Amino acid sequence: MCATSQRSTSGGFVTYRTRTNYRSPESIARFILRTMDVKFECANDLPGLGVGVTPYEKPEDQPGRVANIITGLLERGFTHDQIVILTTGHVVSPDSAPSVFRERERVGTTP
């Protein structure tokens, strides 16, 4: 394992970086490794639900699509605190526009 710890100059926060991914279930970690230019060791052997890719034509289409996905997860028994939305456009293309979710506090109408 390769890890570093550094104190940020703004806000006094401590940043911890490791090349070992303990959080992502195996299916999601493998998808990330196959599709993005990142390298890490998978350390979570839980299988996860798998990965789904939901295409869209315009960025403003994303919130509605994500809301439908979240509704489906809630119907399967997940709770809001078990759901995370990650955006990666800024990782793949640092010059890309900010995510449409950047300023949002909620997606969809589900309580």
Number of C-alpha atoms within 10 A of each C-alpha: 7 8 9 9 10 11 11 10 8 6 7 9 10 11 10 10 12 13 15 15 16 14 13 17 18 20 17 18 23 16 13 16 14 11 9 11 9 11 12 15 14 19 15 16 13 11 12 13 10 12 12 9 5 9 9 10 7 7 11 12 12 18 16 13 15 15 16 16 15 21 14 12 15 15 10 9 8 13 11 12 6 8 11 8 8 8 13 11 13 12 12 13 9 10 9 10 10 13 16 13 16 8 8 9 6 11 16 14 9 11 5
